[in-house]
Amino acid sequence: MFTSSNRVDGRVDDDGLITSFDESGYHRTETELERRDGVTEKVDGANLLWNFGASGVRGRVGGSMIHYGYSEPLETLVESGIERKDASSADLVGLEAVVTSGNAGIFFETVFSQKPDDSSWIAGASYEPLRGVSTVVAVRQYGEHYYSPFAGAFAERGDGASNEEGYYAGIDARLSRKVRVGAYYDWFRFPLLSPSSYPYPSEGHDMRLFASWKASSSIAWSLQLQHKKKEEASSAEGALGGAGTVNGYAPLPSLTDRVRLDSDIKLSRVLSIRTRGEVKRVTQKFFSGDVSYNGWLVYEQLNYKSGRLSLKWRGTVFNTDDYDSQLYAYEDGLPMQFDLGTYNGRGKSMFFLASWKAAENLKIAARYEVTYYTDREVYSSGSDLRLTDSPASFHVGCLWSF
């Protein structure tokens, strides 16, 4: 059982409605300071799980109940038809189950929301037909009007667990001690492509292929290929007047093709390097003709670890035509943290991370990062606007376990 009362960063509009929550943790500008601790959040709940095992079968089954409330009404609930006086709190009830036997297993999870009255669920099965080969299939159906401020779901559209259906199948196979391959296919459908502009369904798919090869004890290669098709509600000039247009919007396909190649080399017991090259092409299909955007990046990362000291440096060069062709890359961060670097535009960047294990239960770290853009004079906009073409930041942190 748990209970919580906390002040969180929230965006409240002129009508006194909570439009979103700000989880960045930044309080640098006047706008960010205005949102700081702007909303009171109270949560009460309980979770019960029963673990069992007998005759080669084991698993767990249980559920959760949550009641949440906020100091102001939630815009999402008001737009769903909930009266303003009742739109600041709601209940959630969830059920879950996992059962395994031998090389097979099944899982299931569902949740019901009181406001709006809707539900979401996901279920699947896993199986290992051969040693070193794993397969999984899953089905998900998230209600059009389901809402939870705490959702973290397997989804194509963020993690909100709403307005989505899908079928997923994946396989991972170790062909030898040096070669491993994998692939997945995900078909998804949105019952409402865009409730405000195009309230009709759309669909798409995402398929990826993975391969890795350990060339020697010190050299490894990995490859990833992706092809994705997804419809978007477009109001561009090329969409107007086409078949299926509603209020000036139409569901137009967007195709993404991406290739990524990594090389990991262990130079010595304490020093290693990683090299990555990646290219991406996005093609948007309009009634007036296709438009394509390209993007690429190359980075080199050096890793040094000796005793209690760890050092990491990465330098990246990138070039993208448009926001839609931007690229992402995992970046090491402070203890218990990582960053998803976003590369959009033209330029180069680098980060340096140093960590020191001061004691068995104490780790101290510092990280410096800077990006030099050649296609702009200022960075970002709104509350994150910085009047420079080379934004930089410095972070320090520690992890103390006791």
C-alpha positions in Angstrom: 0.0 0.0 0.0 1.2 3.5 -0.7 0.2 7.1 -0.3 1.9 10.3 -1.7 1.4 14.0 -1.6 3.8 16.0 -3.7 4.2 19.2 -5.7 5.2 18.7 -9.3 6.0 20.9 -12.3 2.8 21.4 -14.3 1.6 23.6 -17.1 -1.6 25.4 -16.2 -3.4 27.5 -18.9 -5.3 30.7 -18.5 -8.5 28.7 -17.9 -7.0 27.0 -14.9 -6.6 23.6 -16.6 -3.5 21.4 -16.3 -2.4 20.9 -19.9 0.7 18.8 -19.2 3.4 17.9 -16.8 7.0 19.0 -17.1 9.3 16.2 -16.2 12.6 17.7 -17.5 13.6 19.0 -14.0 15.0 22.2 -15.5 14.3 25.5 -13.7 16.4 27.9 -15.8 14.1 30.4 -17.4 11.2 32.5 -16.2 8.7 30.2 -17.9 10.2 27.1 -16.3 10.3 28.8 -12.9 6.6 29.6 -13.2 5.8 25.9 -13.7 8.0 24.8 -10.8 5.9 23.0 -8.1 2.8 24.5 -9.7 0.5 21.5 -9.2 -0.2 19.4 -6.1 -0.4 15.7 -6.8 -1.9 13.2 -4.4 -1.9 9.5 -5.0 -3.2 6.5 -2.9 -3.1 2.9 -3.9 -2.3 -0.7 -3.3 -0.7 -3.6 -5.2 -1.2 -7.3 -4.6 0.8 -10.1 -6.3 0.6 -13.8 -5.7 3.6 -15.8 -6.9 3.1 -19.5 -7.4 4.8 -22.6 -8.8 4.0 -26.3 -9.0 4.6 -29.2 -11.4 6.8 -27.3 -13.8 4.5 -24.3 -13.9 5.3 -21.0 -12.3 4.1 -17.4 -12.5 2.4 -14.6 -10.8 -1.0 -13.0 -10.8 -2.3 -9.9 -9.2 -3.6 -6.3 -9.6 -3.3 -2.7 -8.5 -5.8 0.0 -7.5 -4.9 3.7 -7.7 -6.7 6.9 -6.8 -5.1 10.2 -7.9 -6.1 13.8 -7.5 -4.7 17.2 -8.6 -5.1 20.7 -7.3 -6.5 21.8 -10.7 -8.7 20.0 -13.3 -7.0 18.0 -16.1 -7.5 19.4 -19.6 -7.6 15.8 -21.0 -10.5 14.8 -18.8 -12.5 18.0 -19.5 -12.0 17.5 -23.3 -13.4 14.0 -22.8 -16.7 15.3 -21.5 -16.0 15.1 -17.8 -17.5 18.1 -15.9 -14.8 20.5 -14.7 -15.7 20.0 -11.0 -15.0 16.2 -11.4 -12.0 16.5 -13.7 -9.2 16.7 -11.1 -9.3 13.1 -9.8 -10.0 9.6 -11.0 -9.5 5.9 -10.2 -7.5 3.2 -12.0 -7.7 -0.6 -11.6 -5.2 -2.9 -13.2 -4.8 -6.7 -13.5 -1.7 -8.7 -14.6 -0.6 -12.3 -15.0 2.5 -14.1 -16.1 2.7 -17.9 -16.5 5.7 -20.0 -17.7 6.3 -23.7 -18.3 9.4 -25.1 -19.8 10.3 -23.1 -22.9 7.0 -21.3 -23.2 5.3 -18.4 -21.4 2.3 -16.2 -21.6 1.6 -12.7 -20.2 -1.4 -10.4 -19.9 -2.1 -7.0 -18.5 -5.2 -4.8 -18.5 -6.2 -1.6 -16.9 -9.6 0.2 -16.4 -9.9 4.0 -16.1 -12.9 5.6 -14.3 -12.5 8.9 -16.1 -13.0 8.6 -19.1 -14.7 5.2 -18.8 -12.3 3.1 -20.9 -9.7 0.3 -20.8 -6.5 -0.9 -22.4 -4.8 -4.3 -22.5 -1.8 -6.2 -23.9 -1.2 -9.9 -24.1 1.4 -12.2 -25.6 3.4 -15.4 -25.6 7.0 -16.3 -25.8 8.6 -19.6 -26.9 12.1 -21.0 -27.4 11.8 -23.7 -30.1 15.6 -24.3 -30.1 18.5 -23.5 -27.9 19.6 -20.0 -28.7 16.4 -19.1 -30.5 13.7 -17.0 -28.8 10.4 -15.8 -30.2 7.6 -13.6 -29.0 4.2 -12.5 -30.2 2.0 -9.8 -28.7 -1.4 -8.2 -29.2 -2.3 -4.8 -27.8 -5.5 -2.8 -27.8 -5.5 0.6 -26.1 -8.8 2.4 -25.7 -9.5 5.5 -27.7 -10.3 7.5 -24.5 -8.2 5.8 -21.9 -6.1 8.1 -19.8 -3.6 7.7 -17.0 -1.0 10.3 -15.9 1.3 7.4 -15.0 1.1 5.2 -18.1 4.3 3.7 -19.5 3.2 1.3 -22.2 4.6 -0.6 -25.2 3.3 1.7 -27.9 4.0 3.3 -31.3 2.7 6.6 -30.1 4.7 7.5 -27.0 3.8 5.6 -23.9 0.2 6.8 -23.1 -1.5 3.5 -23.7 -4.4 5.0 -25.6 -5.9 5.2 -29.1 -3.8 2.3 -30.5 -4.1 -1.3 -31.7 -1.2 -3.5 -32.8 0.3 -6.9 -33.5 3.9 -7.6 -32.8 6.2 -10.6 -33.7 9.9 -10.9 -33.0 12.7 -13.5 -33.1 16.2 -13.6 -31.8 18.6 -16.3 -32.9 22.2 -17.1 -31.9 23.6 -18.8 -35.0 27.0 -19.5 -33.5 29.3 -18.2 -30.9 30.2 -15.3 -33.2 27.0 -14.5 -35.1 23.6 -13.4 -33.9 20.6 -12.2 -35.8 17.1 -10.9 -34.9 14.1 -9.3 -36.5 10.7 -7.9 -35.6 7.5 -6.8 -37.3 5.0 -4.5 -35.7 1.7 -3.6 -37.4 -0.2 -0.8 -35.7 -3.5 1.1 -36.1 -4.8 4.3 -34.7 -8.6 4.3 -34.3 -8.4 8.1 -34.4 -5.5 9.5 -36.4 -6.0 12.9 -34.9 -9.1 13.5 -32.8 -9.0 17.3 -33.4 -8.2 17.3 -37.2 -8.8 13.9 -38.7 -11.0 11.7 -36.4 -10.8 8.6 -38.6 -8.5 5.5 -38.4 -5.1 5.0 -40.0 -2.5 2.3 -39.9 1.2 1.5 -40.5 4.0 -0.9 -39.8 7.6 -1.0 -38.5 10.1 -3.7 -39.4 13.7 -4.1 -38.3 16.6 -6.5 -38.8 19.5 -6.8 -36.4 22.8 -8.7 -36.9 26.0 -8.9 -34.9 29.3 -10.5 -35.6 32.2 -11.0 -33.2 35.1 -11.0 -35.6 37.6 -11.7 -32.9 38.1 -11.4 -29.2 38.6 -7.7 -29.5 36.5 -6.6 -32.5 32.7 -6.8 -32.9 30.3 -5.4 -35.6 26.6 -4.8 -35.4 24.1 -3.8 -38.1 20.5 -2.5 -37.9 18.1 -2.0 -40.8 14.7 -0.4 -40.5 11.7 0.2 -42.8 8.7 2.0 -41.5 5.4 3.3 -42.9 3.1 5.5 -40.9 0.2 7.8 -41.9 0.1 11.3 -40.6 -2.6 13.9 -40.6 -1.2 16.5 -43.0 -2.5 20.0 -43.7 0.3 20.8 -46.2 -0.7 22.4 -49.5 -0.1 19.2 -51.3 -2.8 17.5 -49.2 -5.6 19.9 -49.9 -8.3 18.8 -52.2 -7.3 15.1 -52.2 -9.6 12.2 -51.7 -10.3 11.6 -48.1 -9.6 15.1 -47.0 -11.5 16.3 -43.9 -11.4 19.9 -42.8 -8.2 20.4 -44.8 -6.4 17.3 -43.4 -5.7 14.0 -45.1 -3.9 10.8 -43.9 -0.7 10.8 -46.0 2.0 8.1 -45.8 5.4 8.8 -44.4 8.2 6.2 -45.2 11.3 5.9 -43.1 14.4 3.8 -44.1 17.4 3.7 -41.9 20.8 1.9 -41.8 23.1 1.9 -38.7 26.5 0.2 -38.5 28.6 0.0 -35.2 32.1 -1.2 -34.6 33.5 -1.9 -31.2 37.2 -2.4 -30.7 38.9 -3.3 -27.4 42.4 -1.8 -27.7 43.6 -2.9 -24.3 42.4 -4.0 -20.9 41.5 -0.4 -20.0 40.8 1.3 -23.4 38.1 0.7 -26.0 36.5 2.6 -28.9 33.2 2.6 -30.6 32.5 3.9 -34.1 29.0 4.5 -35.5 27.8 5.5 -38.9 24.1 6.0 -39.6 22.0 7.2 -42.5 18.2 7.9 -42.6 15.8 8.8 -45.4 12.2 10.0 -44.8 9.8 10.2 -47.8 6.5 12.0 -47.3 3.9 11.3 -50.0 1.6 14.2 -51.0 -1.0 14.4 -53.7 1.2 17.0 -55.4 4.3 14.7 -55.3 6.8 13.1 -53.0 9.2 15.0 -50.7 12.3 13.4 -49.3 14.6 14.3 -46.4 18.0 12.8 -45.6 20.1 12.7 -42.5 23.4 11.1 -41.5 25.8 11.1 -38.5 29.2 9.6 -37.7 30.6 9.4 -34.2 33.7 8.2 -32.4 33.7 7.3 -28.7 36.7 6.5 -26.5 36.2 4.6 -23.2 38.8 4.4 -20.5 38.3 2.4 -17.2 41.0 1.7 -14.7 40.3 0.9 -11.1 37.9 3.4 -9.6 38.2 5.9 -12.5 36.1 5.9 -15.7 36.4 8.4 -18.6 34.3 8.6 -21.8 34.5 11.0 -24.7 32.4 11.2 -27.8 32.7 13.4 -30.9 29.8 13.5 -33.5 29.4 15.0 -36.9 25.8 15.2 -38.2 23.8 16.6 -41.1 20.0 16.4 -41.5 17.7 18.1 -44.0 14.7 18.5 -41.8 13.2 17.8 -38.3 11.6 14.6 -39.7 15.0 13.2 -40.6 16.7 13.9 -37.3 18.7 11.1 -35.6 19.0 9.8 -32.1 21.8 8.2 -30.2 22.0 6.9 -26.6 24.5 8.9 -24.6 26.0 8.0 -21.2 25.0 10.3 -18.3 25.3 10.7 -14.6 24.7 7.7 -12.3 21.2 6.2 -12.7 20.7 8.5 -15.8 21.2 8.4 -19.6 20.5 10.9 -22.3 19.0 10.4 -25.7 21.0 12.7 -27.9 18.9 14.4 -30.7 20.8 15.4 -33.8 18.9 17.9 -36.0 20.4 20.3 -38.4 24.1 20.6 -39.3 27.1 20.7 -37.0 29.2 18.7 -34.6 29.0 17.9 -30.9 31.0 16.3 -28.2 30.6 15.2 -24.6 33.0 14.2 -21.8 32.0 12.1 -18.8 34.2 11.4 -15.8 33.1 9.2 -12.9 35.0 8.2 -9.7 34.1 5.4 -7.3 35.1 7.2 -4.1 33.9 4.3 -1.9 32.1 1.0 -2.3 28.8 2.7 -1.9 29.6 6.2 -3.3 30.0 7.2 -7.0 30.7 10.8 -8.1 30.4 11.9 -11.8 30.6 15.0 -13.9 29.5 15.5 -17.6 30.2 18.4 -20.0 28.5 18.6 -23.4 28.6 21.1 -26.3 27.2 21.3 -29.8 28.4 23.6 -32.6 25.7 24.3 -35.2 26.6 25.7 -38.7 23.0 26.3 -39.8 21.7 28.6 -37.1 22.5 31.6 -34.9 20.3 30.7 -31.9 19.5 27.4 -30.3 15.9 26.1 -29.7 12.9 28.3 -28.9 10.5 29.2 -26.2 11.6 28.5 -22.7 14.7 26.7 -23.9 15.9 29.5 -26.2 19.6 30.2 -26.0 21.2 33.1 -27.9 24.1 31.1 -29.2 24.9 28.7 -32.0 27.0 26.5 -29.6 24.9 25.6 -26.6 26.7 23.8 -23.8 25.9 22.4 -20.3 27.7 21.0 -17.3 26.2 18.5 -14.9 27.5 16.9 -11.6 25.9 14.1 -9.6 26.5 11.3 -7.2 25.0 8.0 -6.2 25.1 7.0 -2.6 23.9 3.5 -1.7 23.2 2.5 1.9 
